[in-house]
Amino acid sequence: MNVAVILAAGESRRMGEPKQLLPFSDKTMLQCVIDAFESPKIDQTLVVLGYKADEIARRITATVVRNPYHARGMFTSVQAGLRALPKETKLVLIAVGDQPRLKRATVEKLVETFEREKHKILVPSIHGRQGHPLLLSARYVKEILAMDETLTLKHFLANHPDDIARLVVDDEGVLVDIDDRASYERELRR
């Protein structure tokens, strides 16, 4: 079973309002990300919410996981999403909810490559920079859940340098995240 975990629990302080609900194309920003995982290659999509969870949950089409500890940092949302995984999960895709330009074709290419090459951890990259979603074997879930919540996925990756593969993609959506009004306006113009 392949499960996407989309992290969208933040308070959007730099934006000044919940960026998850900002219009993007003809949807909300978060729904654009969710739709990138609407594929036969993804069996379930979990969206981790925290700040204004009820308001956001009403406007999206995905299974919601609530993170009551979201104010402690993003890693608590990673852990909340991983705790909610079905037991039969084999592949986890960890995405962020502010990358509305991520393409479904990119997600599918990442999953196909991961499965074909039997990767342990796969990271998309473009222009020499790593992006999201991060794909990892479910065998790492217990390790991540045992990590201190003050750490990050970068700490996890640093413990497994030999397990990481990178796939160069032709999709700037794996890099472009929208954190403030200027980046939002720039991406709308594109």
Helices and strands as residue ranges (DSSP letters): E 2-7, G 19-21, E 23-24, E 27-28, H 29-36, E 44-49, H 53-57, E 63-66, G 70-72, H 74-83, E 91-96, H 104-117, E 121-126, E 129-130, E 134-137, G 138-140, H 141-146, H 153-158, G 161-163, E 164-168, G 172-174, H 181-189
